[in-house]
Amino acid sequence: MTIQNSSRIDFLTTGVGRGHRFYLEGLHHAVNHSYPETETTLFCAPDISGALARPGWRLINSLYRRGSKSDWFGSLYNRLRSDTSATDDSVALRVFGAGLRRWWRHRNRPLVVDHPLLVKLLSRTKDRSPLIYMHGEMVAPNESLITGADLIITPTETVKEIFFAAGTPNEKIIVTGLCIEKSLVGLASRAHELRRERIENQAPITGAFFTSGAEPIEHCTLLVEAARSALKQNQKVIVFAACGGRLERMFREAGLEEVGLTLQTYTSIPDDEAKLSSVFTELDYFLAPPHERTNWALGLGLPFFMLLPCYGSFAPLNRDLAIKYAHAKTLTSANAANSFGEKIKELQSSGELEAMNSREAGAFLLDINGFERGANAVIKLLEKH
């Protein structure tokens, strides 16, 4: 393993979905912020894998999106990314890995990746620089338990123990705390107190609505109907939607902006974070699938209502975690969505919404500076080589 310049490091994403990339971009930003002297570059695998591999990446992206609606497609996608160990030879490793390995040998820099598939594709590279896997999720399904990385960044001791049990040496796993947007970390305490005051005083409350990167139509439909219900109860609703995506289109067609809904569209994860942080202290709960934003329920104490059904292997584990430690509740059907505003009002009146916002429900029980600590760990590893 060689490293020519420890002040240079690359970041590589599959570009599939939002969650994995969110964690990688957050770490990338933290390194740039805390260590501005370090030269960093963010790459997307389909852009650098070579012409022969690009159709395969398009297929994987398509399978990810179609997997939200079909168990068969979802199963195939999971097999593509999880049916081999880091040292196995396979079609995926041969087709997708060759171009990436050539690219990495040419770059000759330490590399942080956001997906276990990339570890599998790259860990076999000869005479390589350090390879780091950013695992920001609070859960670790089997597909994520790769070996071959020189450092695995995890948020909690529980996740670290899972990777250790799967065969990763203890010294190659670090715990950073939850990976939450830097701008929200500074707002956490004030936002919690303002929520408490509004909920206790029976003041009008505000919900933030999100979907996943795949924007499954089942979730989008529930979000539209839940927003319609909340607006009828004179509650405030802010929807965060990717520009040009299904969620934006469905809300535009629903015409709910005419009755008070705020639709915030974004073009990138940093754009999403900037718009979110500008209103974060106004939020009293959020409605979203149990993916990367589950961190807010446990780390920030923001009451969490979860869209079901679960898609993918991470969501069911996150769902169970949020229910157990943050008193999160589920939204599973059209009937529940149609009466969502009434349910929120009832929870506020009964004191149950305040219980979901309490420190005992998860807020501030976990460290939430995961990105900053992850950046420190990355630089520390580079200094050793």
C-alpha positions in Angstrom: 0.0 0.0 0.0 1.5 3.3 -1.1 0.5 6.9 -0.7 2.4 9.7 -2.5 0.7 12.7 -1.0 -1.3 12.5 2.2 -2.8 16.0 1.6 -4.8 14.6 -1.3 -7.8 12.3 -1.0 -10.7 11.4 -3.4 -14.3 10.5 -2.7 -16.3 8.1 -4.9 -20.1 7.6 -5.0 -22.2 5.1 -7.0 -24.6 7.9 -7.6 -27.5 5.5 -6.8 -30.1 6.8 -4.4 -29.7 9.6 -1.8 -28.7 8.0 1.5 -25.2 6.6 0.6 -24.3 9.8 -1.2 -25.6 11.9 1.6 -23.1 10.4 4.1 -20.2 10.6 1.6 -20.9 14.2 0.7 -21.3 15.1 4.4 -17.9 13.6 5.1 -16.4 15.3 2.1 -17.7 18.7 3.3 -16.4 18.0 6.8 -12.9 17.3 5.5 -12.9 20.5 3.4 -14.2 22.5 6.4 -11.8 21.1 9.1 -8.8 20.5 6.9 -8.9 23.1 4.1 -5.2 22.4 3.2 -6.3 18.9 2.1 -7.0 18.6 -1.6 -10.3 16.7 -2.2 -12.3 15.7 -5.2 -15.7 14.0 -5.4 -16.3 11.5 -8.3 -19.3 9.5 -9.5 -18.6 5.9 -10.5 -20.7 5.8 -13.7 -18.7 8.8 -15.0 -15.3 7.2 -14.6 -15.9 3.5 -15.0 -15.4 3.5 -18.8 -17.8 3.1 -21.7 -18.2 -0.7 -21.3 -19.3 -0.3 -17.7 -21.7 2.6 -18.1 -24.7 0.5 -19.3 -24.3 -1.7 -16.2 -24.4 1.3 -13.9 -27.5 2.6 -15.7 -29.1 -0.9 -15.2 -28.2 -0.8 -11.5 -29.7 2.7 -11.1 -32.8 1.5 -12.9 -33.1 -1.6 -10.7 -32.8 0.6 -7.6 -35.7 2.8 -8.8 -37.8 -0.1 -10.0 -37.0 -2.1 -6.9 -39.2 0.4 -4.9 -42.2 -1.2 -6.7 -41.1 -4.8 -7.3 -39.7 -7.3 -5.0 -38.2 -9.1 -8.0 -36.2 -6.1 -9.2 -35.2 -5.2 -5.7 -33.9 -8.7 -5.1 -31.9 -8.6 -8.3 -30.4 -5.3 -7.4 -29.4 -6.6 -4.0 -27.8 -9.7 -5.5 -25.7 -7.5 -7.8 -24.3 -5.6 -4.9 -24.1 -8.2 -2.3 -23.6 -11.8 -3.5 -19.8 -11.8 -3.4 -17.2 -11.2 -0.8 -14.4 -8.7 -1.4 -12.1 -11.3 -2.8 -14.5 -13.3 -5.0 -14.3 -13.1 -8.7 -17.6 -12.4 -10.3 -19.3 -10.8 -13.3 -19.9 -7.6 -11.3 -16.3 -7.4 -10.3 -15.0 -8.1 -13.8 -17.4 -5.8 -15.7 -17.6 -2.8 -13.3 -14.3 -3.1 -11.5 -11.8 -3.0 -14.3 -12.3 0.6 -15.3 -12.6 1.8 -11.8 -9.3 0.1 -10.8 -7.5 1.6 -13.7 -8.8 5.0 -12.8 -7.8 4.5 -9.1 -4.3 3.3 -10.1 -3.9 6.4 -12.2 -5.2 8.7 -9.4 -3.0 7.0 -6.8 -4.7 8.7 -3.9 -6.5 7.5 -0.8 -10.2 6.9 -1.5 -13.4 7.1 0.5 -16.4 5.3 -1.0 -20.1 5.3 0.0 -21.2 1.8 -0.9 -20.2 -1.7 -0.1 -20.2 -2.6 -3.8 -17.4 -0.1 -4.4 -15.3 -1.7 -1.7 -15.8 -5.1 -3.4 -14.9 -3.6 -6.8 -11.8 -1.8 -5.6 -10.3 -3.7 -2.7 -8.6 -6.1 -5.1 -6.6 -3.4 -6.7 -2.9 -4.1 -6.5 -0.4 -1.7 -4.8 -3.3 0.6 -3.8 -3.7 3.5 -1.5 -5.9 3.3 1.6 -9.6 2.5 1.0 -12.2 3.9 3.4 -15.8 2.9 3.6 -18.2 5.5 4.9 -21.1 3.6 6.6 -23.2 6.4 8.2 -26.4 4.3 8.8 -27.3 3.3 12.3 -28.1 -0.2 11.1 -26.0 -2.8 9.1 -27.9 -5.3 7.0 -25.9 -8.3 5.7 -25.3 -6.6 2.3 -23.3 -3.9 4.0 -20.9 -6.2 5.9 -18.0 -6.1 3.5 -14.3 -6.7 4.3 -11.4 -5.3 2.4 -11.5 -1.7 3.5 -8.6 -0.2 5.5 -11.1 1.8 7.6 -14.8 1.6 8.1 -16.5 4.6 9.6 -19.6 3.7 11.7 -21.9 5.9 13.8 -22.4 3.7 16.9 -20.8 1.0 19.0 -23.6 -1.4 18.0 -22.8 -1.0 14.3 -19.1 -1.4 15.0 -19.8 -4.7 16.8 -21.8 -6.0 13.8 -18.9 -5.3 11.4 -16.4 -6.9 13.9 -18.6 -10.0 14.2 -18.6 -10.2 10.4 -14.8 -10.4 10.2 -13.5 -6.9 10.1 -10.6 -6.3 12.5 -11.5 -4.1 15.4 -8.7 -1.7 14.7 -10.1 -1.0 11.2 -13.5 0.2 12.5 -14.1 3.6 14.2 -17.2 5.0 15.9 -18.0 8.7 15.2 -21.5 9.4 16.5 -24.5 10.1 14.3 -23.9 11.7 10.9 -26.3 14.7 10.9 -26.1 17.8 8.7 -23.6 20.3 10.2 -26.0 23.2 9.9 -28.6 21.2 11.9 -26.2 20.3 14.7 -25.8 23.9 15.7 -29.6 24.4 15.7 -30.5 21.2 17.6 -30.9 22.6 21.1 -32.8 25.8 20.2 -35.0 23.9 17.8 -35.9 21.4 20.5 -36.9 24.1 23.0 -39.0 25.9 20.4 -40.8 22.7 19.5 -41.6 22.0 23.1 -43.1 25.5 23.6 -45.3 25.2 20.5 -46.5 21.7 21.3 -47.2 22.5 24.9 -49.0 25.7 24.1 -51.2 24.0 21.5 -49.8 26.5 18.9 -50.1 25.7 15.2 -47.4 23.2 14.3 -45.4 22.6 11.2 -44.4 19.3 9.5 -41.6 18.6 7.0 -42.4 16.0 4.4 -39.7 14.0 2.5 -39.4 10.9 0.3 -36.5 8.7 -0.6 -34.2 9.1 -3.6 -36.3 6.5 -5.5 -39.5 8.4 -4.9 -41.8 5.4 -4.9 -45.3 6.3 -6.0 -46.8 4.6 -2.9 -44.9 7.0 -0.6 -45.6 10.0 -2.8 -49.3 9.3 -2.8 -49.3 9.0 1.0 -47.4 12.3 1.4 -49.9 14.2 -0.8 -52.9 12.9 1.1 -51.3 13.5 4.5 -50.4 17.0 3.5 -53.9 17.7 2.3 -55.3 16.4 5.7 -52.9 18.5 7.7 -53.7 21.6 5.8 -57.4 21.1 6.5 -56.6 21.2 10.2 -54.9 24.6 9.7 -51.4 23.0 10.2 -48.4 24.1 8.2 -46.7 21.7 5.8 -43.3 22.2 4.1 -42.5 19.6 1.4 -38.9 19.1 0.3 -38.7 17.6 -3.2 -36.0 17.1 -5.8 -36.4 19.3 -8.8 -38.1 17.5 -11.7 -38.9 14.4 -9.6 -42.2 12.5 -9.1 -42.8 14.1 -5.7 -42.6 17.7 -7.1 -44.9 16.7 -10.0 -47.5 15.1 -7.8 -47.7 18.1 -5.4 -47.8 20.6 -8.3 -50.7 18.6 -9.8 -52.5 18.4 -6.4 -52.6 22.2 -6.2 -52.0 22.3 -2.5 -49.8 25.4 -2.7 -53.0 27.3 -3.3 -54.2 26.4 0.2 -51.1 27.1 2.1 -48.6 24.4 1.4 -44.9 25.4 1.0 -43.1 23.4 -1.7 -39.3 23.6 -1.4 -37.5 22.1 -4.4 -33.8 21.4 -4.5 -31.1 20.5 -7.0 -28.5 18.9 -4.8 -27.9 17.6 -1.3 -26.2 20.9 -0.2 -29.1 22.9 -1.7 -31.6 20.7 0.2 -29.6 21.2 3.5 -29.5 25.0 3.0 -33.2 25.2 2.5 -33.9 22.8 5.4 -31.7 24.7 7.9 -33.4 28.0 7.1 -36.7 26.6 8.5 -35.5 23.9 10.8 -36.3 25.7 14.1 -39.9 26.0 12.8 -40.4 22.2 12.5 -42.4 20.2 14.9 -42.2 16.7 13.3 -41.3 15.1 10.0 -42.8 12.5 7.7 -40.5 10.4 5.6 -39.4 6.8 4.9 -37.1 5.3 7.5 -33.9 5.9 5.7 -31.0 8.3 6.5 -33.2 10.9 8.1 -34.0 8.4 10.9 -30.9 10.0 12.5 -32.9 13.1 13.2 -35.4 11.1 15.4 -32.6 9.7 17.6 -30.1 12.5 17.5 -32.2 15.6 17.3 -35.4 14.4 19.0 -37.6 15.5 16.0 -40.8 13.5 16.2 -40.8 11.0 13.3 -43.7 9.6 11.3 -42.6 6.9 9.0 -43.9 6.1 5.6 -44.5 2.4 4.9 -44.1 0.0 3.2 -40.4 -0.4 3.7 -38.2 -0.8 0.6 -34.7 -2.2 0.8 -32.9 -3.9 3.6 -32.0 -0.7 5.6 -35.6 0.6 6.1 -37.1 -2.2 8.2 -34.1 -2.1 10.6 -34.3 1.7 10.8 -38.1 1.5 11.4 -37.6 -0.8 14.4 -34.8 1.3 15.8 -37.0 4.5 15.6 -40.0 2.9 17.1 -38.0 1.4 20.0 -35.9 4.5 20.9 -37.7 7.5 19.6 -41.4 6.5 19.9 -41.7 7.0 16.1 -45.1 6.2 14.5 -46.0 4.7 11.1 -48.2 5.8 8.3 -49.2 2.8 6.3 -52.4 3.4 4.4 -54.6 5.8 2.5 -57.1 5.9 5.4 -54.3 6.9 7.8 -53.1 9.6 5.4 -56.6 11.0 5.0 -56.9 11.5 8.7 -53.2 12.4 9.3 -54.0 16.0 10.3 -56.6 14.9 12.9 -54.1 12.4 14.3 -51.4 15.0 14.7 -53.9 17.3 16.4 -54.9 14.5 18.8 -51.3 13.7 19.6 -50.6 17.3 20.4 -53.6 17.6 22.7 -52.9 14.4 24.5 -49.2 15.2 25.2 -48.0 12.3 23.1 -46.4 14.5 20.5 -44.4 16.2 23.3 -43.3 12.8 24.5 -41.9 12.1 21.0 -40.0 15.4 21.3 -38.6 14.7 24.8 -35.0 14.0 25.6 -35.9 10.6 26.9 -37.3 9.8 23.5 -33.9 9.9 21.9 -33.0 13.6 21.6 -29.3 14.3 22.6 -28.8 10.7 23.8 -26.3 10.1 21.0 -23.4 12.2 19.8 -24.4 14.0 16.6 -21.0 15.2 15.3 -20.3 12.1 13.2 -19.2 14.0 10.2 -16.6 16.0 12.0 -15.2 13.0 13.9 -15.2 11.0 10.7 -13.1 13.7 9.0 -10.6 13.6 11.9 -10.4 9.8 11.5 -9.7 10.1 7.8 -6.9 12.6 8.2 -5.4 10.5 11.0 -5.3 7.5 8.8 -3.6 9.4 6.0 -1.0 10.6 8.4 0.0 7.0 9.2 0.8 6.3 5.5 
